[in-house]
C-alpha cells in the first residue's frame, strides 16, 4: 500500500469532501487512514498522478507521500538512525530542506513534543546530508516558503504528521499553484465586488461537488465577473452558459474569459462552447430550453456585504428580499434542469453578535421539486475519521475572517 498526505485548505470539511470525491470520480481505490483539520492521510494501491491531481483540486495546499511510519515511543531515535541508511538518504537528497510538523489525529501534547524534536532532527539531517535547512516562523512551512526556497526543485520538505497511531514521515511532492490563483483573481481586467467575489478555489470546489462530466452543460445564472466560468474552463468542462441580470456583468465575464484564453495559452478556445448573455435569473426559462442544463453552480447576490454591521431589523429586511430572489430563481431552475440535475449554490449567512440569520426557504425549495444532495458521492473506508462539519440544514459554512456575510453551501438535486 502507498500512503499519501494532503495538506488541507482553510475549510477542512470542504477540502476533505473535494479530495475524497475527486479520488472517487477517478476510480481510485483508497481508504482513510487518519484525518484532522490540517491533514488528510490515505492509503491506496495506486500511484497517484499528483501533478494533475493538485490542479483539479481547489482544496489541497500540498500533496506528499509517506516515507516511513514510527511508533511514538520510538520517536525520534529510529528516524535518526534511518536517515543514515542509503534508501532513505536517496529520497532526501538536495541542496536544502525544511521541516513542517502537522497534526493528523494525535494529541496536542504529542504534536508539541514532535515540534520541539524538529530542531534536533534538523541538526542531524544537516550533519548527515551536509545540506542547508530552511526554517519558518511556525511549525508549518507555507506553500510560498516551500516554493521560494526551491524545496521541490533543489531540495525537499519533510512533513512530520502526528497521528493517533504514530508519526508519519512524509515528503511533499507538489504544492498548489498559488501564483496562478492570485493572478486570475486579482490580475484579470474586470473585478467588481458587487458582481461577485467568490474565491477561485471555492469556485473550483463547488464545480467538483456537482459531480458531472466534462461534456455536461453547466450554468452560472449569476455569473458576475466570471469566476466560476473561468474555473469551469480550466477544469476542462466544454459546455458553459453564463447569465446575469446586468449587461455590465455579462460584459465583465466576456472580457475576463478573453483574458483567460490569452494568458493561458494551453487552452484552445475552439474546444469550448461558451454562451454568455444578459438574463434575469427570475426569467431563465424564457431564454433557456426546458431540461437542457445538467448542473447549476453559482453564488447569487449575497446582500449588502459591503456594510460591515447590520442591525437585526436590517438583517431581517435583507433576508426577506433575498428569499424572494432565491426562491424565484429556484422556480426557474426547476424548469431548465434535467432530471437528476444538480445545483451547487451559496446562500448568505448574516451575523449580529452571537446570533446567526439564515434564509428560511428550504421547505419551499423541497416542496417545489428538489431534494437535498449528498456531499460525499460515496463513503470510502474510514469515512468516519473525516469528522465533517455538516450543518443540520445539510450545508457547509464557508467563513473567512473579517467578512460581514458568510457563505452557506448547499447541494440540491432535481427530483
Buried (B, 14 or more C-beta within 10 A) or exposed (E): EEBBBBBBBBBBBBBBBBBBBBBBBBEBEBBBBBBBBBBBBBBBEBEBEBEEBBBBBBBBBBBBBBBBBBEBEEBBEEBBEBBEEEEBBEEBEBBBBBBBBBBBBBEEEBBBBBBEBBEEBBEBBBEEBEBEBBEBEEBBBBBEBBBEBEBBEEBBBBBBBBBBBBBBBBBBBBBBEBEBBEBBBEEBEBBEEBBBBBBBBBBBBBBBBBBBEEEBBBBBBBBBBBBBBBBBBBBEBBBBBBBBBBEBBBBBBBBBBBBBBEEBEEBEEEEBEBEBBBBBBBBBBEBBEEBBBBBBBBBBBBBBBEEEEBEEEBBEEBBEEBBEBBBBBBBBBBBBBBEEBBBBBBBBBBBBEEEEBBBEBBEBBEEBBBEBBBBBBEEBEBBEBBEBEBBEBBBBBBEEEEBBBBBBBBBBBBE
